[in-house]
Amino acid sequence: MKRTAIFALVSLVVIALVAWMLTYAFPTAADEHAIVVSATVAYVVQLVSFTIASRWAATNVVAGWGLGMLLRFFVLAIYALIGVKVLGLPTTSALVSLAAFFFVSTLAEPVLLKS
């Protein structure tokens, strides 16, 4: 439970920092809205993925981590194919930001899964 709380905090800080940096690359109000929506989606998915991986850590950490990666890939694909259009978001800023959030917040997983 402590690892999940630490991961939640680290992910929140990292996602917020990257979101702030992405607003310089995508400065319009619509792009900023897409970045906020993508950050929210990424944060929720990252917490679910880490929870899955940490529950599998005792028996097979690679399987749990792989399942989390499949979840991220599935969410990114659904977001690209359906979510962006339904929500009326700018495609480039929405997808680049979601992929960036997934990438940077996933970097903390191995450290916390080992402890």
Secondary structure, DSSP 8 states (H G I E B T S, - for coil): -HHHHHHHHHHHHHHHHHHHHHHHHS-SHHHHHHHHHHHHHHHHHHHHHHHHHHHHHHHHHHHHHHHHHHHHHHHHHHIIIIIHHHHT--HHHHHHHHHHHHHHHHTTHHHHHH-
